[in-house]
Amino acid sequence: MNGVVLFLLSVVPLVLVPLGFAWAVTRARRRGLGGSIVGPFQEMWDPGGARTRIDIEIQSEQEAPAPSPGDPPFSPVRDGRSDR
């Protein structure tokens, strides 16, 4: 009986921990929380993908450059045509 208990105590965590991670990742992706929860694990197993995600986040947070002093004022383009 002690052998069965020892076997279960050594095998069950090896099965439940990855299943728990898979459940957390699936839930995070459905709810749109992927970067905050999945980020550390992605960095461990896919460093290139983690660096790409960080670059995308940095680019999305950057502001548009200020116009030069000699540039004409900005006018939005609607329907592919500029307002005249």
C-alpha positions in Angstrom: 0.0 0.0 0.0 2.9 2.4 0.8 4.3 1.8 -2.7 1.0 2.9 -4.3 0.7 6.0 -2.2 4.4 6.9 -3.0 3.7 6.3 -6.7 0.6 8.5 -6.7 2.3 11.3 -4.8 5.1 11.4 -7.4 3.0 11.0 -10.5 -0.1 13.0 -9.8 1.7 16.4 -9.5 3.5 15.6 -12.8 0.1 15.3 -14.4 -1.8 18.0 -12.6 0.7 20.9 -12.8 0.9 20.9 -16.7 -2.9 20.5 -16.9 -3.3 23.5 -14.5 -1.0 25.6 -16.7 -2.9 24.6 -19.8 -6.2 25.5 -18.2 -4.8 28.9 -17.0 -3.5 29.6 -20.5 -6.8 28.7 -22.2 -8.8 30.8 -19.8 -6.4 33.8 -20.1 -6.6 33.7 -23.9 -10.4 33.5 -23.9 -10.6 36.6 -21.6 -7.9 38.5 -23.4 -5.4 38.4 -20.4 -2.7 36.6 -22.4 0.2 39.0 -22.0 0.0 39.3 -18.2 -0.5 35.6 -17.3 1.1 33.8 -20.2 4.0 36.2 -20.6 6.5 34.6 -18.1 5.9 31.1 -19.5 6.2 32.3 -23.1 9.5 33.9 -22.2 10.8 30.6 -20.7 9.8 28.3 -23.6 9.8 30.8 -26.6 12.2 33.7 -25.9 11.9 34.9 -29.5 8.2 35.2 -29.3 8.4 37.0 -26.0 10.8 39.5 -27.4 8.5 40.1 -30.4 5.5 40.6 -28.0 7.6 43.2 -26.0 8.6 45.0 -29.2 4.9 45.2 -30.3 3.9 46.5 -26.9 6.6 49.2 -27.0 5.6 50.3 -30.5 1.9 50.5 -29.6 2.8 52.8 -26.6 4.9 55.2 -28.6 3.4 58.6 -29.5 3.3 59.9 -33.0 6.3 62.2 -33.8 5.6 66.0 -33.6 5.4 67.7 -37.0 8.3 69.8 -38.2 7.9 73.6 -38.1 7.6 73.9 -41.9 5.0 71.1 -42.4 1.5 72.1 -43.5 -1.3 71.6 -40.9 -2.7 68.1 -40.7 -6.0 67.4 -42.4 -7.7 64.0 -41.9 -8.4 61.9 -45.0 -11.9 60.7 -45.5 -13.1 58.1 -48.0 -9.6 58.1 -49.6 -9.9 61.8 -50.6 -8.5 64.9 -48.8 -10.8 67.8 -47.9 -10.4 70.7 -50.3 
